[in-house]
Amino acid sequence: MTQRASVVDSVSQPPADAGDITGSDRIPLTSLTLEELRDLVEAMGETRYRGDQIGRWLYRRLATEFDQMSDLSAKLRRDLGQRSRLHALKIARVLDSADGVTRKLLLTGSGGVSVESVLLPRRRGMTLCLSSQAGCAMRCPFCATGLGGLRRNLSSGEIVDQYLLARRLAPGGDIGSIVFMGMGEPLANLKNVKSAVERLVSSEYCGLGARRITISTIGLRGRIRRLAEWPWRVGLAISLHAPNDELRCRLVPPSRSFGLEELMAESVYYQRKTGRRVSYEYVMLDSVNDSPDHARALRDLVAGQLCHINLIPYNSVAGTGYRGSPRAAIERFRQALELGGVPVTVRRPRGRDIAAACGQLAGEKDETAS
Ligand code: SAH
């Protein structure tokens, strides 16, 4: 199928605020907290309140240029434009899926790194699948992002920017929920993910409900417990993919030093502490993890937990050697879990034609990469 770049934000028409992302020393305003915005305008000889006004333009009115900020003086807008830019990321390209709704955003961050986000339709409006890192260091052998390794962590501004920039492209500017299921392992960049979530949730910034945010992780020692201490009750999805340690170590290499027993203990802690149902993701790989024995072992592993299993049809990634399970095998697996009393759903793949489906985000080829 064809990949067509939409005209709206194609390379030939970069957004007006893009600035020179690679190498600019102008500060991206979305990398600052409101307090820091107030400090910035105060240092420019203005009242601190101007910082709040700028915050509203950034987070509420989704300004695309300084000149739209009509409640600031022309001089302040000019001065701001000289020393800052609006966003930390710039939209390089947008790819539209043939389904007419799913869109992939290719973004560029400082140093020329590529970041990808996907807007996809869900039952209650649009969901944004966003990235926490450029690349990923976890090296899951079936995942396109894992194959390329890690470039760097994304800053909190770069994470929030994915939401702000994607809203411009969502119908009615409306994004109902966010899932951290793009590139990267969110718990390997926990500090920045936490301050991004704080801004996504806070009514002074984006004002999105914590319940509308889900963090997807392979689970790193001690970090699910840290999530459980957050003041916001975000959704937790754990990429399980195997019901025993031997197989999981092959599919999710970092689990060699963090086994299933410990992972389950942290997950149960999260369930008890937050009262929220944890979702286990299980990618269906042909003749690897999809037998009736695997289904039974999986049922036993999660028995009695406040959880739900999400079976993910595998999206092919060239060069991995993995194939997706046939539809009949997925259905058999689903039924076995259901009969065993485990709530289970099968994910509907979206955006395969633009390589925007789960695990297909790999980052654009990047000329500045060494
Ligand atoms: N690092 C996080 C977020 C990754 S992407 C995590 O592992 O949870 C979200 C999900 O997509 C993960 O469960 C991941 O294992 C899965 N995934 C990766 N590659 C895939 C592919 N090619 N097809 C289907 N799912 C895939």
Residues whose N, C-alpha, C, O or C-beta is under 5 A from the ligand:
A	BS01	SAH	F142 C143 A144 F180 M181 G182 G184 E185 P186 S216 T217 I218 S239 E281 V283 I312 P313 Y314 N315 V317 C358 G359 Q360
